[in-house]
Amino acid sequence: MNAEQKKSVAVAALTGTQTVTQIAIETKSSRKFVRGQKVKATGAIDAGTITAIVSSAVKKAQQIHTTEDLSAIKVTANDELFHHNKPILSGIDTQSLYCYLLSYFSFVPWADGS
């Protein structure tokens, strides 16, 4: 089995759309092999990889958000989320469902107990 086929087995196992047995039968491999590919794939998707993907997406979103005109928004639902104990302030326009970022890891006086 080549690398691409092994990757396909891992993706199928991770998505859970088929059982391990079904994947093994379809690929003419063992369940042990399928489970092994799933473990390898899970290990490859580590916290560093996820953080890098999210950070890249945030940078792109920040660039887009700086050019957006939010003046037409009348009713919002704002919320604070925390990532590594740092606030991410975001909101949504309740009429259009447009989501926007208010602040990302910036200093917020109330966040540090001041």
C-alpha positions in Angstrom: 0.0 0.0 0.0 1.5 3.4 -1.0 1.6 6.5 1.2 -1.6 8.0 -0.3 -3.5 4.9 0.3 -2.3 4.7 3.9 -3.4 8.4 4.3 -6.8 7.5 2.9 -7.2 4.7 5.4 -6.3 7.1 8.2 -8.7 9.7 7.1 -11.5 7.2 6.7 -10.8 5.9 10.2 -10.7 9.4 11.7 -13.9 10.6 10.2 -15.8 7.7 11.6 -18.1 7.3 8.5 -17.2 3.6 8.3 -16.2 1.1 11.0 -12.7 -0.1 11.3 -13.9 -3.5 10.0 -15.5 -2.0 6.9 -12.3 0.0 6.1 -10.2 -3.1 6.6 -12.4 -5.2 4.2 -12.6 -2.4 1.6 -8.8 -1.9 1.6 -7.9 -5.6 2.0 -6.0 -4.9 5.2 -6.3 -5.9 8.8 -8.2 -4.0 11.5 -4.9 -3.7 13.4 -3.4 -1.9 10.4 -6.4 0.5 10.2 -6.3 1.3 13.9 -2.5 1.8 13.6 -3.0 4.3 10.7 -5.6 6.1 12.8 -3.2 6.4 15.8 -0.4 7.7 13.5 -2.8 10.3 12.0 -4.0 11.4 15.4 -0.5 11.9 16.5 0.4 14.0 13.5 -2.4 16.4 14.3 -0.8 17.8 17.4 -1.6 21.0 19.3 1.2 22.8 17.5 -0.3 22.1 14.1 -3.7 23.2 15.2 -2.4 26.4 16.8 -0.5 27.2 13.6 -3.6 26.7 11.5 -5.8 28.8 13.8 -3.2 31.6 14.0 -2.9 31.7 10.2 -6.7 31.9 9.9 -6.9 34.7 12.6 -4.3 36.8 10.8 -6.3 36.5 7.5 -9.5 37.3 9.4 -8.0 40.3 11.0 -7.0 41.7 7.6 -10.5 41.3 6.3 -12.1 42.7 9.5 -10.1 45.9 9.3 -11.7 46.7 5.9 -15.3 45.9 6.9 -17.8 48.6 7.5 -19.9 47.6 10.6 -21.9 50.9 10.8 -25.1 49.2 9.4 -25.2 46.8 12.2 -27.9 47.7 14.7 -28.4 44.7 17.0 -25.5 42.5 18.1 -24.7 39.6 20.3 -21.2 40.0 21.7 -19.3 37.4 23.6 -15.9 36.7 25.1 -14.0 33.5 24.5 -10.7 32.6 26.1 -7.7 31.0 24.5 -4.8 30.2 26.8 -6.5 32.5 29.4 -6.5 35.4 27.1 -9.7 37.0 25.9 -11.0 36.9 22.3 -13.9 39.4 22.0 -16.3 38.6 19.1 -19.8 39.4 18.1 -22.5 38.6 15.6 -25.0 40.8 13.7 -28.3 39.2 14.7 -30.0 40.2 11.5 -27.4 39.0 8.9 -25.5 36.5 11.1 -22.2 38.2 10.1 -19.6 37.3 12.7 -16.8 39.8 13.6 -13.8 40.0 15.8 -13.6 42.8 18.3 -10.3 42.0 19.9 -7.8 39.2 19.8 -5.4 38.8 22.7 -5.2 42.5 23.2 -5.1 44.2 26.6 -8.5 44.4 28.2 -8.4 46.1 31.7 -11.2 44.0 33.2 -9.4 40.7 32.1 -6.5 41.1 34.5 -8.6 42.0 37.5 -7.9 45.8 37.2 
